[in-house]
């Protein structure tokens, strides 16, 4: 029974995470959204030489 409950909790968590991820992705497609702006800033940081080298390591 415990394993069943744990599987149900995991399924619920994964479902919520997927819904949130899709919602953020949808907002990020709007170039004026905070999500899109954050992704652009993150992309700029990753493209900086020092961070790029660390990212690939």
PDB file of N, CA, C, O and CB in Angstrom:
ATOM      1  N   UNK A   1       0.826  -1.205   0.000  1.00  0.00           N
ATOM      2  CA  UNK A   1       0.000   0.000   0.000  1.00  0.00           C
ATOM      3  C   UNK A   1       0.866   1.262   0.000  1.00  0.00           C
ATOM      4  O   UNK A   1       0.571   2.241  -0.686  1.00  0.00           O
ATOM      5  CB  UNK A   1      -0.938   0.002   1.216  1.00  0.00           C
ATOM      6  N   UNK A   2       1.934   1.210   0.783  1.00  0.00           N
ATOM      7  CA  UNK A   2       2.800   2.386   0.868  1.00  0.00           C
ATOM      8  C   UNK A   2       3.422   2.719  -0.485  1.00  0.00           C
ATOM      9  O   UNK A   2       3.519   3.888  -0.860  1.00  0.00           O
ATOM     10  CB  UNK A   2       3.898   2.160   1.905  1.00  0.00           C
ATOM     11  N   UNK A   3       3.845   1.677  -1.219  1.00  0.00           N
ATOM     12  CA  UNK A   3       4.441   1.897  -2.533  1.00  0.00           C
ATOM     13  C   UNK A   3       3.426   2.547  -3.475  1.00  0.00           C
ATOM     14  O   UNK A   3       3.780   3.412  -4.276  1.00  0.00           O
ATOM     15  CB  UNK A   3       4.951   0.567  -3.126  1.00  0.00           C
ATOM     16  N   UNK A   4       2.176   2.132  -3.376  1.00  0.00           N
ATOM     17  CA  UNK A   4       1.118   2.708  -4.201  1.00  0.00           C
ATOM     18  C   UNK A   4       0.959   4.194  -3.908  1.00  0.00           C
ATOM     19  O   UNK A   4       0.860   5.008  -4.827  1.00  0.00           O
ATOM     20  CB  UNK A   4      -0.211   1.975  -3.966  1.00  0.00           C
ATOM     21  N   UNK A   5       0.936   4.540  -2.637  1.00  0.00           N
ATOM     22  CA  UNK A   5       0.790   5.938  -2.240  1.00  0.00           C
ATOM     23  C   UNK A   5       1.977   6.756  -2.734  1.00  0.00           C
ATOM     24  O   UNK A   5       1.809   7.877  -3.214  1.00  0.00           O
ATOM     25  CB  UNK A   5       0.657   6.057  -0.709  1.00  0.00           C
ATOM     26  N   UNK A   6       3.176   6.193  -2.615  1.00  0.00           N
ATOM     27  CA  UNK A   6       4.374   6.901  -3.080  1.00  0.00           C
ATOM     28  C   UNK A   6       4.325   7.106  -4.594  1.00  0.00           C
ATOM     29  O   UNK A   6       4.701   8.173  -5.081  1.00  0.00           O
ATOM     30  CB  UNK A   6       5.650   6.121  -2.689  1.00  0.00           C
ATOM     31  N   UNK A   7       3.869   6.105  -5.342  1.00  0.00           N
ATOM     32  CA  UNK A   7       3.744   6.252  -6.794  1.00  0.00           C
ATOM     33  C   UNK A   7       2.729   7.333  -7.146  1.00  0.00           C
ATOM     34  O   UNK A   7       2.940   8.112  -8.076  1.00  0.00           O
ATOM     35  CB  UNK A   7       3.337   4.917  -7.437  1.00  0.00           C
ATOM     36  N   UNK A   8       1.640   7.377  -6.408  1.00  0.00           N
ATOM     37  CA  UNK A   8       0.617   8.389  -6.665  1.00  0.00           C
ATOM     38  C   UNK A   8       1.140   9.787  -6.367  1.00  0.00           C
ATOM     39  O   UNK A   8       0.855  10.732  -7.103  1.00  0.00           O
ATOM     40  CB  UNK A   8      -0.633   8.108  -5.831  1.00  0.00           C
ATOM     41  N   UNK A   9       1.899   9.916  -5.293  1.00  0.00           N
ATOM     42  CA  UNK A   9       2.499  11.208  -4.957  1.00  0.00           C
ATOM     43  C   UNK A   9       3.473  11.643  -6.043  1.00  0.00           C
ATOM     44  O   UNK A   9       3.489  12.804  -6.454  1.00  0.00           O
ATOM     45  CB  UNK A   9       3.217  11.136  -3.597  1.00  0.00           C
ATOM     46  N   UNK A  10       4.292  10.687  -6.506  1.00  0.00           N
ATOM     47  CA  UNK A  10       5.268  11.000  -7.548  1.00  0.00           C
ATOM     48  C   UNK A  10       4.553  11.403  -8.834  1.00  0.00           C
ATOM     49  O   UNK A  10       4.955  12.358  -9.498  1.00  0.00           O
ATOM     50  CB  UNK A  10       6.199   9.794  -7.805  1.00  0.00           C
ATOM     51  N   UNK A  11       3.496  10.679  -9.185  1.00  0.00           N
ATOM     52  CA  UNK A  11       2.729  11.020 -10.387  1.00  0.00           C
ATOM     53  C   UNK A  11       2.126  12.416 -10.289  1.00  0.00           C
ATOM     54  O   UNK A  11       2.154  13.183 -11.251  1.00  0.00           O
ATOM     55  CB  UNK A  11       1.621   9.993 -10.618  1.00  0.00           C
ATOM     56  N   UNK A  12       1.584  12.736  -9.123  1.00  0.00           N
ATOM     57  CA  UNK A  12       0.993  14.062  -8.914  1.00  0.00           C
ATOM     58  C   UNK A  12       2.061  15.142  -9.018  1.00  0.00           C
ATOM     59  O   UNK A  12       1.842  16.183  -9.638  1.00  0.00           O
ATOM     60  CB  UNK A  12       0.292  14.137  -7.542  1.00  0.00           C
ATOM     61  N   UNK A  13       3.215  14.892  -8.411  1.00  0.00           N
ATOM     62  CA  UNK A  13       4.320  15.852  -8.471  1.00  0.00           C
ATOM     63  C   UNK A  13       4.785  16.060  -9.907  1.00  0.00           C
ATOM     64  O   UNK A  13       4.959  17.194 -10.352  1.00  0.00           O
ATOM     65  CB  UNK A  13       5.491  15.378  -7.602  1.00  0.00           C
ATOM     66  N   UNK A  14       4.986  14.957 -10.631  1.00  0.00           N
ATOM     67  CA  UNK A  14       5.447  15.057 -12.016  1.00  0.00           C
ATOM     68  C   UNK A  14       4.420  15.781 -12.886  1.00  0.00           C
ATOM     69  O   UNK A  14       4.789  16.555 -13.769  1.00  0.00           O
ATOM     70  CB  UNK A  14       5.730  13.660 -12.587  1.00  0.00           C
ATOM     71  N   UNK A  15       3.142  15.531 -12.640  1.00  0.00           N
ATOM     72  CA  UNK A  15       2.098  16.212 -13.402  1.00  0.00           C
ATOM     73  C   UNK A  15       2.110  17.708 -13.144  1.00  0.00           C
ATOM     74  O   UNK A  15       1.989  18.507 -14.072  1.00  0.00           O
ATOM     75  CB  UNK A  15       0.732  15.639 -13.059  1.00  0.00           C
ATOM     76  N   UNK A  16       2.256  18.083 -11.882  1.00  0.00           N
ATOM     77  CA  UNK A  16       2.300  19.506 -11.530  1.00  0.00           C
ATOM     78  C   UNK A  16       3.538  20.166 -12.127  1.00  0.00           C
ATOM     79  O   UNK A  16       3.464  21.287 -12.632  1.00  0.00           O
ATOM     80  CB  UNK A  16       2.287  19.688  -9.998  1.00  0.00           C
ATOM     81  N   UNK A  17       4.666  19.483 -12.072  1.00  0.00           N
ATOM     82  CA  UNK A  17       5.901  20.034 -12.635  1.00  0.00           C
ATOM     83  C   UNK A  17       5.756  20.230 -14.139  1.00  0.00           C
ATOM     84  O   UNK A  17       6.198  21.242 -14.682  1.00  0.00           O
ATOM     85  CB  UNK A  17       7.100  19.110 -12.331  1.00  0.00           C
ATOM     86  N   UNK A  18       5.141  19.268 -14.808  1.00  0.00           N
ATOM     87  CA  UNK A  18       4.950  19.384 -16.260  1.00  0.00           C
ATOM     88  C   UNK A  18       4.026  20.559 -16.599  1.00  0.00           C
ATOM     89  O   UNK A  18       4.310  21.333 -17.513  1.00  0.00           O
ATOM     90  CB  UNK A  18       4.369  18.072 -16.834  1.00  0.00           C
ATOM     91  N   UNK A  19       2.933  20.686 -15.866  1.00  0.00           N
ATOM     92  CA  UNK A  19       2.007  21.795 -16.119  1.00  0.00           C
ATOM     93  C   UNK A  19       2.698  23.138 -15.911  1.00  0.00           C
ATOM     94  O   UNK A  19       2.528  24.059 -16.710  1.00  0.00           O
ATOM     95  CB  UNK A  19       0.774  21.690 -15.203  1.00  0.00           C
ATOM     96  N   UNK A  20       3.477  23.246 -14.841  1.00  0.00           N
ATOM     97  CA  UNK A  20       4.187  24.498 -14.575  1.00  0.00           C
ATOM     98  C   UNK A  20       5.223  24.783 -15.654  1.00  0.00           C
ATOM     99  O   UNK A  20       5.374  25.924 -16.089  1.00  0.00           O
ATOM    100  CB  UNK A  20       4.862  24.447 -13.203  1.00  0.00           C
ATOM    101  N   UNK A  21       5.936  23.745 -16.086  1.00  0.00           N
ATOM    102  CA  UNK A  21       6.944  23.913 -17.128  1.00  0.00           C
ATOM    103  C   UNK A  21       6.309  24.390 -18.426  1.00  0.00           C
ATOM    104  O   UNK A  21       6.833  25.291 -19.081  1.00  0.00           O
ATOM    105  CB  UNK A  21       7.697  22.603 -17.361  1.00  0.00           C
ATOM    106  N   UNK A  22       5.194  23.797 -18.799  1.00  0.00           N
ATOM    107  CA  UNK A  22       4.507  24.210 -20.027  1.00  0.00           C
ATOM    108  C   UNK A  22       3.984  25.641 -19.916  1.00  0.00           C
ATOM    109  O   UNK A  22       4.019  26.394 -20.890  1.00  0.00           O
ATOM    110  CB  UNK A  22       3.349  23.254 -20.337  1.00  0.00           C
ATOM    111  N   UNK A  23       3.500  26.015 -18.729  1.00  0.00           N
ATOM    112  CA  UNK A  23       2.993  27.372 -18.529  1.00  0.00           C
ATOM    113  C   UNK A  23       4.122  28.394 -18.644  1.00  0.00           C
ATOM    114  O   UNK A  23       3.939  29.454 -19.242  1.00  0.00           O
ATOM    115  CB  UNK A  23       2.305  27.493 -17.158  1.00  0.00           C
ATOM    116  N   UNK A  24       5.278  28.085 -18.081  1.00  0.00           N
ATOM    117  CA  UNK A  24       6.427  28.992 -18.166  1.00  0.00           C
ATOM    118  C   UNK A  24       6.901  29.086 -19.610  1.00  0.00           C
ATOM    119  O   UNK A  24       7.216  30.175 -20.089  1.00  0.00           O
ATOM    120  CB  UNK A  24       7.581  28.512 -17.246  1.00  0.00           C
ATOM    121  N   UNK A  25       6.953  27.960 -20.304  1.00  0.00           N
ATOM    122  CA  UNK A  25       7.384  27.965 -21.704  1.00  0.00           C
ATOM    123  C   UNK A  25       6.434  28.814 -22.554  1.00  0.00           C
ATOM    124  O   UNK A  25       6.872  29.540 -23.446  1.00  0.00           O
ATOM    125  CB  UNK A  25       7.452  26.521 -22.255  1.00  0.00           C
ATOM    126  N   UNK A  26       5.163  28.719 -22.278  1.00  0.00           N
ATOM    127  CA  UNK A  26       4.188  29.516 -23.024  1.00  0.00           C
ATOM    128  C   UNK A  26       4.410  31.009 -22.780  1.00  0.00           C
ATOM    129  O   UNK A  26       4.384  31.808 -23.715  1.00  0.00           O
ATOM    130  CB  UNK A  26       2.750  29.119 -22.629  1.00  0.00           C
ATOM    131  N   UNK A  27       4.630  31.377 -21.512  1.00  0.00           N
ATOM    132  CA  UNK A  27       4.876  32.794 -21.202  1.00  0.00           C
ATOM    133  C   UNK A  27       6.194  33.266 -21.811  1.00  0.00           C
ATOM    134  O   UNK A  27       6.310  34.420 -22.225  1.00  0.00           O
ATOM    135  CB  UNK A  27       4.892  33.017 -19.676  1.00  0.00           C
ATOM    136  N   UNK A  28       7.187  32.378 -21.867  1.00  0.00           N
ATOM    137  CA  UNK A  28       8.503  32.758 -22.398  1.00  0.00           C
ATOM    138  C   UNK A  28       8.455  33.052 -23.894  1.00  0.00           C
ATOM    139  O   UNK A  28       9.323  33.755 -24.411  1.00  0.00           O
ATOM    140  CB  UNK A  28       9.516  31.653 -22.128  1.00  0.00           C
ATOM    141  N   UNK A  29       7.454  32.526 -24.592  1.00  0.00           N
ATOM    142  CA  UNK A  29       7.329  32.813 -26.028  1.00  0.00           C
ATOM    143  C   UNK A  29       6.930  34.264 -26.285  1.00  0.00           C
ATOM    144  O   UNK A  29       7.108  34.767 -27.395  1.00  0.00           O
ATOM    145  CB  UNK A  29       6.303  31.877 -26.665  1.00  0.00           C
ATOM    146  N   UNK A  30       6.394  34.937 -25.273  1.00  0.00           N
ATOM    147  CA  UNK A  30       6.069  36.366 -25.382  1.00  0.00           C
ATOM    148  C   UNK A  30       7.347  37.140 -25.068  1.00  0.00           C
ATOM    149  O   UNK A  30       7.811  37.137 -23.927  1.00  0.00           O
ATOM    150  CB  UNK A  30       4.883  36.780 -24.403  1.00  0.00           C
ATOM    151  N   UNK A  31       7.911  37.794 -26.064  1.00  0.00           N
ATOM    152  CA  UNK A  31       9.214  38.450 -25.891  1.00  0.00           C
ATOM    153  C   UNK A  31       9.207  39.549 -24.836  1.00  0.00           C
ATOM    154  O   UNK A  31      10.273  39.961 -24.378  1.00  0.00           O
ATOM    155  CB  UNK A  31       9.664  39.031 -27.201  1.00  0.00           C
ATOM    156  N   UNK A  32       8.042  40.030 -24.441  1.00  0.00           N
ATOM    157  CA  UNK A  32       7.958  41.080 -23.422  1.00  0.00           C
ATOM    158  C   UNK A  32       7.784  40.522 -22.013  1.00  0.00           C
ATOM    159  O   UNK A  32       7.753  41.286 -21.048  1.00  0.00           O
ATOM    160  CB  UNK A  32       6.810  42.013 -23.740  1.00  0.00           C
ATOM    161  N   UNK A  33       7.672  39.208 -21.880  1.00  0.00           N
ATOM    162  CA  UNK A  33       7.428  38.614 -20.561  1.00  0.00           C
ATOM    163  C   UNK A  33       8.707  38.574 -19.722  1.00  0.00           C
ATOM    164  O   UNK A  33       9.815  38.603 -20.258  1.00  0.00           O
ATOM    165  CB  UNK A  33       6.859  37.196 -20.714  1.00  0.00           C
ATOM    166  N   UNK A  34       8.539  38.507 -18.413  1.00  0.00           N
ATOM    167  CA  UNK A  34       9.683  38.380 -17.510  1.00  0.00           C
ATOM    168  C   UNK A  34      10.455  37.096 -17.799  1.00  0.00           C
ATOM    169  O   UNK A  34      11.683  37.074 -17.715  1.00  0.00           O
ATOM    170  CB  UNK A  34       9.219  38.405 -16.043  1.00  0.00           C
ATOM    171  N   UNK A  35       9.729  36.019 -18.142  1.00  0.00           N
ATOM    172  CA  UNK A  35      10.378  34.748 -18.426  1.00  0.00           C
ATOM    173  C   UNK A  35      11.303  34.862 -19.634  1.00  0.00           C
ATOM    174  O   UNK A  35      12.433  34.374 -19.603  1.00  0.00           O
ATOM    175  CB  UNK A  35       9.332  33.660 -18.662  1.00  0.00           C
ATOM    176  N   UNK A  36      10.823  35.508 -20.702  1.00  0.00           N
ATOM    177  CA  UNK A  36      11.648  35.678 -21.901  1.00  0.00           C
ATOM    178  C   UNK A  36      12.864  36.542 -21.598  1.00  0.00           C
ATOM    179  O   UNK A  36      13.970  36.248 -22.052  1.00  0.00           O
ATOM    180  CB  UNK A  36      10.824  36.303 -23.041  1.00  0.00           C
ATOM    181  N   UNK A  37      12.662  37.591 -20.844  1.00  0.00           N
ATOM    182  CA  UNK A  37      13.779  38.470 -20.489  1.00  0.00           C
ATOM    183  C   UNK A  37      14.818  37.723 -19.657  1.00  0.00           C
ATOM    184  O   UNK A  37      16.020  37.893 -19.862  1.00  0.00           O
ATOM    185  CB  UNK A  37      13.271  39.700 -19.718  1.00  0.00           C
ATOM    186  N   UNK A  38      14.358  36.900 -18.726  1.00  0.00           N
ATOM    187  CA  UNK A  38      15.276  36.115 -17.898  1.00  0.00           C
ATOM    188  C   UNK A  38      16.067  35.127 -18.742  1.00  0.00           C
ATOM    189  O   UNK A  38      17.266  34.944 -18.529  1.00  0.00           O
ATOM    190  CB  UNK A  38      14.508  35.371 -16.805  1.00  0.00           C
ATOM    191  N   UNK A  39      15.396  34.485 -19.705  1.00  0.00           N
ATOM    192  CA  UNK A  39      16.091  33.546 -20.579  1.00  0.00           C
ATOM    193  C   UNK A  39      17.146  34.251 -21.431  1.00  0.00           C
ATOM    194  O   UNK A  39      18.220  33.699 -21.670  1.00  0.00           O
ATOM    195  CB  UNK A  39      15.091  32.822 -21.478  1.00  0.00           C
ATOM    196  N   UNK A  40      16.847  35.463 -21.889  1.00  0.00           N
ATOM    197  CA  UNK A  40      17.831  36.226 -22.668  1.00  0.00           C
ATOM    198  C   UNK A  40      19.042  36.565 -21.807  1.00  0.00           C
ATOM    199  O   UNK A  40      20.179  36.473 -22.270  1.00  0.00           O
ATOM    200  CB  UNK A  40      17.198  37.520 -23.232  1.00  0.00           C
ATOM    201  N   UNK A  41      18.804  36.956 -20.552  1.00  0.00           N
ATOM    202  CA  UNK A  41      19.904  37.270 -19.647  1.00  0.00           C
ATOM    203  C   UNK A  41      20.738  36.031 -19.367  1.00  0.00           C
ATOM    204  O   UNK A  41      21.967  36.096 -19.344  1.00  0.00           O
ATOM    205  CB  UNK A  41      19.373  37.857 -18.336  1.00  0.00           C
ATOM    206  N   UNK A  42      20.077  34.909 -19.158  1.00  0.00           N
ATOM    207  CA  UNK A  42      20.792  33.657 -18.910  1.00  0.00           C
ATOM    208  C   UNK A  42      21.618  33.260 -20.130  1.00  0.00           C
ATOM    209  O   UNK A  42      22.763  32.827 -19.993  1.00  0.00           O
ATOM    210  CB  UNK A  42      19.804  32.533 -18.547  1.00  0.00           C
ATOM    211  N   UNK A  43      21.050  33.404 -21.305  1.00  0.00           N
ATOM    212  CA  UNK A  43      21.762  33.093 -22.540  1.00  0.00           C
ATOM    213  C   UNK A  43      23.006  33.965 -22.677  1.00  0.00           C
ATOM    214  O   UNK A  43      24.065  33.478 -23.072  1.00  0.00           O
ATOM    215  CB  UNK A  43      20.842  33.283 -23.753  1.00  0.00           C
ATOM    216  N   UNK A  44      22.881  35.242 -22.356  1.00  0.00           N
ATOM    217  CA  UNK A  44      24.029  36.156 -22.428  1.00  0.00           C
ATOM    218  C   UNK A  44      25.121  35.726 -21.452  1.00  0.00           C
ATOM    219  O   UNK A  44      26.306  35.776 -21.781  1.00  0.00           O
ATOM    220  CB  UNK A  44      23.590  37.606 -22.129  1.00  0.00           C
ATOM    221  N   UNK A  45      24.724  35.307 -20.260  1.00  0.00           N
ATOM    222  CA  UNK A  45      25.714  34.846 -19.277  1.00  0.00           C
ATOM    223  C   UNK A  45      26.422  33.587 -19.754  1.00  0.00           C
ATOM    224  O   UNK A  45      27.637  33.459 -19.600  1.00  0.00           O
ATOM    225  CB  UNK A  45      25.044  34.584 -17.926  1.00  0.00           C
ATOM    226  N   UNK A  46      25.681  32.674 -20.321  1.00  0.00           N
ATOM    227  CA  UNK A  46      26.273  31.421 -20.790  1.00  0.00           C
ATOM    228  C   UNK A  46      27.247  31.690 -21.926  1.00  0.00           C
ATOM    229  O   UNK A  46      28.245  30.985 -22.077  1.00  0.00           O
ATOM    230  CB  UNK A  46      25.180  30.439 -21.247  1.00  0.00           C
ATOM    231  N   UNK A  47      26.959  32.704 -22.719  1.00  0.00           N
ATOM    232  CA  UNK A  47      27.838  33.018 -23.845  1.00  0.00           C
ATOM    233  C   UNK A  47      29.104  33.751 -23.432  1.00  0.00           C
ATOM    234  O   UNK A  47      30.040  33.865 -24.224  1.00  0.00           O
ATOM    235  CB  UNK A  47      27.096  33.842 -24.852  1.00  0.00           C
ATOM    236  N   UNK A  48      29.144  34.249 -22.200  1.00  0.00           N
ATOM    237  CA  UNK A  48      30.384  34.879 -21.734  1.00  0.00           C
ATOM    238  C   UNK A  48      31.454  33.797 -21.650  1.00  0.00           C
ATOM    239  O   UNK A  48      31.178  32.671 -21.236  1.00  0.00           O
ATOM    240  CB  UNK A  48      30.185  35.592 -20.342  1.00  0.00           C
ATOM    241  N   UNK A  49      32.649  34.138 -22.036  1.00  0.00           N
ATOM    242  CA  UNK A  49      33.710  33.148 -22.181  1.00  0.00           C
ATOM    243  C   UNK A  49      33.948  32.315 -20.918  1.00  0.00           C
ATOM    244  O   UNK A  49      34.010  31.088 -20.997  1.00  0.00           O
ATOM    245  CB  UNK A  49      34.982  33.837 -22.569  1.00  0.00           C
ATOM    246  N   UNK A  50      34.080  32.952 -19.773  1.00  0.00           N
ATOM    247  CA  UNK A  50      34.394  32.218 -18.549  1.00  0.00           C
ATOM    248  C   UNK A  50      33.281  31.231 -18.200  1.00  0.00           C
ATOM    249  O   UNK A  50      33.555  30.064 -17.921  1.00  0.00           O
ATOM    250  CB  UNK A  50      34.620  33.192 -17.386  1.00  0.00           C
ATOM    251  N   UNK A  51      32.064  31.678 -18.212  1.00  0.00           N
ATOM    252  CA  UNK A  51      30.958  30.799 -17.854  1.00  0.00           C
ATOM    253  C   UNK A  51      30.766  29.718 -18.907  1.00  0.00           C
ATOM    254  O   UNK A  51      30.425  28.583 -18.575  1.00  0.00           O
ATOM    255  CB  UNK A  51      29.668  31.603 -17.679  1.00  0.00           C
ATOM    256  N   UNK A  52      30.981  30.058 -20.167  1.00  0.00           N
ATOM    257  CA  UNK A  52      30.836  29.074 -21.236  1.00  0.00           C
ATOM    258  C   UNK A  52      31.803  27.922 -21.017  1.00  0.00           C
ATOM    259  O   UNK A  52      31.439  26.757 -21.179  1.00  0.00           O
ATOM    260  CB  UNK A  52      31.074  29.722 -22.615  1.00  0.00           C
ATOM    261  N   UNK A  53      33.046  28.250 -20.644  1.00  0.00           N
ATOM    262  CA  UNK A  53      34.048  27.207 -20.397  1.00  0.00           C
ATOM    263  C   UNK A  53      33.652  26.349 -19.199  1.00  0.00           C
ATOM    264  O   UNK A  53      33.844  25.133 -19.224  1.00  0.00           O
ATOM    265  CB  UNK A  53      35.434  27.835 -20.163  1.00  0.00           C
ATOM    266  N   UNK A  54      33.104  26.964 -18.153  1.00  0.00           N
ATOM    267  CA  UNK A  54      32.663  26.212 -16.979  1.00  0.00           C
ATOM    268  C   UNK A  54      31.479  25.329 -17.334  1.00  0.00           C
ATOM    269  O   UNK A  54      31.382  24.197 -16.860  1.00  0.00           O
ATOM    270  CB  UNK A  54      32.295  27.163 -15.830  1.00  0.00           C
ATOM    271  N   UNK A  55      30.584  25.837 -18.161  1.00  0.00           N
ATOM    272  CA  UNK A  55      29.379  25.101 -18.533  1.00  0.00           C
ATOM    273  C   UNK A  55      29.731  23.832 -19.296  1.00  0.00           C
ATOM    274  O   UNK A  55      29.094  22.794 -19.119  1.00  0.00           O
ATOM    275  CB  UNK A  55      28.452  25.982 -19.374  1.00  0.00           C
ATOM    276  N   UNK A  56      30.752  23.923 -20.147  1.00  0.00           N
ATOM    277  CA  UNK A  56      31.136  22.781 -20.967  1.00  0.00           C
ATOM    278  C   UNK A  56      31.949  21.760 -20.186  1.00  0.00           C
ATOM    279  O   UNK A  56      32.059  20.608 -20.604  1.00  0.00           O
ATOM    280  CB  UNK A  56      31.922  23.247 -22.169  1.00  0.00           C
ATOM    281  N   UNK A  57      32.517  22.166 -19.063  1.00  0.00           N
ATOM    282  CA  UNK A  57      33.380  21.258 -18.282  1.00  0.00           C
ATOM    283  C   UNK A  57      32.607  20.113 -17.672  1.00  0.00           C
ATOM    284  O   UNK A  57      33.189  19.269 -16.990  1.00  0.00           O
ATOM    285  CB  UNK A  57      34.091  22.020 -17.185  1.00  0.00           C
TER     286      UNK A  57
END
